[in-house]
Amino acid sequence: MNQDNSYNIEFLSNETKIAKILLKKQVLGGNDALEFNLAIQKCKEQNVSAIIADLCEVEVINSTGLGMLVGTMSTLRNSDISFALVNVPEKVKYLLEVTHLHKVLRIFNNIEEVISTT
């Protein structure tokens, strides 16, 4: 986790215009949602075509955190930017299935899968 509490953004390449945001261990909304929205805005300012949320470090996510992901997907869809989740831990996958959000959010095993479909 960054000391300034902001999200780590990595621009994967200039050709693909894809950005990856590494989510924190706890995705609980609140201030985290504000920081995540700032990261999304930075990506949009770089005219990306897709944003990947990397959940490899996520240990806890609550309903507000899920809402943050769905809200991001909706906002980006309105801007013609695709949004995908990668490296989703089993506990989080189970929660996405129970809430039927796995039918709404694009979920991939890794970044390479996302790039091949973008």
Residue pairs with C-beta under 8 A, 6 or more apart in sequence:
1 24
1 25
2 8
5 31
5 35
6 35
6 38
6 39
7 21
7 22
7 23
7 24
7 35
7 36
7 38
7 39
8 21
8 22
9 19
9 20
9 21
9 39
9 42
9 43
10 19
10 20
10 21
10 22
11 18
11 19
11 20
11 46
11 48
12 18
12 19
12 20
12 52
12 111
12 115
16 49
16 50
16 115
16 118
17 46
17 47
17 48
17 49
17 50
18 48
18 49
18 50
18 51
18 52
18 114
18 115
18 118
19 43
19 46
19 48
19 50
19 51
19 52
20 51
20 52
20 53
20 54
20 86
20 111
21 36
21 39
21 40
21 43
21 51
21 52
21 53
21 54
22 54
22 56
22 57
23 36
23 53
23 54
23 55
23 57
23 58
24 32
24 57
24 58
25 57
25 58
25 59
25 60
26 32
26 58
26 59
26 60
26 61
26 65
27 55
27 58
27 60
27 61
27 62
27 65
27 68
27 69
28 60
28 61
28 62
28 64
28 65
29 62
29 64
29 65
29 67
29 68
30 64
32 65
32 68
33 64
33 65
33 68
36 68
36 72
37 72
40 51
40 72
40 75
40 76
43 51
43 81
44 76
44 79
44 81
48 81
49 81
49 82
49 118
50 81
50 82
50 83
50 84
50 114
50 118
51 72
51 76
51 81
51 82
51 83
51 84
52 83
52 84
52 85
52 86
52 111
52 114
53 69
53 72
53 83
53 84
53 85
53 86
54 86
54 87
54 111
55 85
55 86
55 87
55 88
55 89
55 92
56 86
56 87
56 89
58 88
58 89
58 92
59 89
59 91
61 92
61 95
66 95
66 96
66 99
66 101
69 85
69 101
69 105
70 101
70 104
70 105
72 83
73 83
73 104
73 105
73 106
76 82
76 83
77 83
82 106
82 118
83 105
83 106
84 105
84 106
84 107
84 108
84 114
85 105
85 106
85 107
85 108
86 107
86 108
86 109
86 110
86 111
86 113
86 114
87 109
87 110
88 96
88 107
93 102
93 107
96 102
96 105
96 107
106 114
108 114
108 117
